[in-house]
Amino acid sequence: MHQTVELVLKSYMPKQLEIGMWFITKINPGTRKEYTEVWALDKFPRETLEEFIVIHGAPVEPYLIYDEQVLAEPHEIGWWDEGDHIDELRDVELNDVNFLLTEWDGYVDVEIDEWDFAHEEEINPILYAGKITMTIPGMYDEEYDDEDDDEGPWLCHHCNGSGYGSTPDTACPVCKGEGEIYYDEEDDDSDMDDDS
């Protein structure tokens, strides 16, 4: 079972700069195309800690929050689930974080304990090797009965069938600009049967 939660970046004041620290930059500030990008420090700067923070702001760390409850701290983030078409989980990368911030306003689905949610009304994430599993919102929301498997296609849940990404000149990353999704190969076979 999955639950939609919020990815929140909290700033902190370090004693010294370290390689890999995350910082936030505003791209196109003050315009309609403004968005936030997170980047990692890849080399030590010439500036002192104080000078660097004046220019770039304090470093940030990711947390997963649901209704003011902290579900995951930075060291628990995390595994990235690409969906049913890929069997293995991978480490969450900065590209994933930026994708969630840009395309999903910082919202993400996490795998939770279904029994706890049903019986105790608690949101308890499932951890694998001490890390939480994340995926785009709605990836596992749709559940279909066997008799419905031959129906489709379905409107893409990400772009609502428009085929557009974050701007009209980019394609939706989920349906690749098609606006429709087939959930398995049997859908294509059923369409061919209908034509005959």
Buried (B, 14 or more C-beta within 10 A) or exposed (E): BBBBBBBEBBEEEEEEBEEEBBBBEEEEEEEEEEBBBBEEBEEEEEEEEEEBBEEBEBBBBBBBBBEEEEBBEBEBBBBBBBEEEEEEBEEBEEEBBBBBBBBBEBBBBBBBBEEBBEEEEEBBBBBEEEBBBBBBBBBBEEEEEEEEEBEBBBBBBBBEBBBBBBEEEEBBBBBEBBBEBBBEEEBEEBEEEEEE
